[in-house]
């Protein structure tokens, strides 16, 4: 996987969440709505890799809602 693309997606996600701390969405919603791709959007796998890295870093968290994973900023009470 292209690490530059993952880093770009991570930065876009981080900036989006800093501006909108209560935001939460699926990986697909984040991929198409939160990231301002400079051209045609990359593969969703890039966004998922960025989210998983941000989760390991303690910034984002995955919450299961029904049969979907919802991503949001990590909350201290979780």
Secondary structure, DSSP 8 states (H G I E B T S, - for coil): --HHHHHHHHHHHHHHHHH-TT-EE-HHHHHHHT---SSS---HHHHHHHHHHHHHTTSEEEEEETTEEEEEE--TT-
